[in-house]
Amino acid sequence: MKRPSRTTRNGRNRSRVRHHLPVVVEQDEDGVFIVSIPTLRGCRSYGHTLEEAMTNIAEAAALCLEDEEPATGTTFVGVRDLEIVA
């Protein structure tokens, strides 16, 4: 079965590929959800609800993937909380 192709912003044809991407979710002091994809350089977005933030980061990721592939050679492990006294 042939994969459908699409034209990217820079005019190249590219086959569509399913990607599974890690998303880091934070919430700021105003309650806004800040989301980012660490394997795509500069891919960030936000939303006033978690659902809105996830919709926005999906759109941002699609645009980022037109310009670059996700970083390889690294595996997203997770986020840990560090408490220090300084």
C-alpha positions as CSV (number, residue, x, y, z in Angstrom):
1,M,0.0,0.0,0.0
2,K,1.4,3.4,-1.0
3,R,1.7,6.1,1.6
4,P,-0.1,9.4,0.7
5,S,2.4,12.2,0.1
6,R,2.1,15.9,0.9
7,T,3.9,19.0,-0.2
8,T,5.8,20.8,2.6
9,R,6.2,24.6,3.0
10,N,9.4,24.5,1.1
11,G,7.8,22.8,-1.9
12,R,9.1,19.2,-1.4
13,N,6.9,16.2,-1.6
14,R,7.1,14.0,1.4
15,S,5.4,10.8,2.5
16,R,3.2,11.0,5.6
17,V,4.6,9.1,8.5
18,R,2.9,8.4,11.9
19,H,5.1,9.9,14.7
20,H,4.8,9.2,18.5
21,L,6.3,12.2,20.2
22,P,6.9,13.0,23.9
23,V,5.1,16.1,25.2
24,V,6.2,18.0,28.3
25,V,3.3,19.7,30.1
26,E,3.7,22.6,32.6
27,Q,1.2,24.9,34.1
28,D,2.2,28.6,34.8
29,E,1.0,30.7,37.7
30,D,-2.0,31.9,35.7
31,G,-3.2,28.4,35.0
32,V,-2.1,28.3,31.4
33,F,-0.7,25.0,30.1
34,I,2.7,25.3,28.4
35,V,3.6,22.3,26.2
36,S,6.7,21.4,24.3
37,I,8.2,18.5,22.4
38,P,11.8,18.0,23.4
39,T,12.7,15.9,20.4
40,L,11.7,18.8,18.0
41,R,13.9,21.9,18.4
42,G,11.8,24.9,19.4
43,C,8.4,23.1,19.2
44,R,6.3,24.8,21.9
45,S,2.8,26.0,22.4
46,Y,0.2,26.7,25.1
47,G,-3.5,26.6,25.9
48,H,-5.9,27.7,28.6
49,T,-7.0,24.0,29.0
50,L,-5.0,20.9,28.6
51,E,-7.1,19.8,25.6
52,E,-6.5,23.2,23.9
53,A,-2.8,22.9,24.6
54,M,-2.6,19.4,23.2
55,T,-4.5,20.5,20.0
56,N,-2.1,23.4,19.6
57,I,1.1,21.3,20.1
58,A,-0.2,18.8,17.5
59,E,-0.5,21.6,15.0
60,A,2.9,23.0,15.9
61,A,4.5,19.5,15.7
62,A,3.0,19.1,12.2
63,L,4.7,22.3,11.1
64,C,8.0,21.5,12.8
65,L,8.0,18.1,11.1
66,E,7.9,19.8,7.7
67,D,11.3,21.3,8.4
68,E,13.1,18.6,10.4
69,E,12.9,15.0,11.7
70,P,12.6,14.3,15.4
71,A,16.0,14.0,17.1
72,T,17.3,10.4,17.0
73,G,19.7,8.6,19.3
74,T,17.9,9.8,22.4
75,T,15.0,8.3,24.3
76,F,12.7,10.5,26.3
77,V,12.7,9.0,29.8
78,G,10.6,11.5,31.8
79,V,10.6,14.5,34.0
80,R,11.8,14.5,37.7
81,D,11.2,17.0,40.4
82,L,14.4,18.3,42.2
83,E,14.2,20.1,45.5
84,I,17.3,22.0,46.6
85,V,18.1,24.6,49.2
86,A,20.3,27.3,47.8
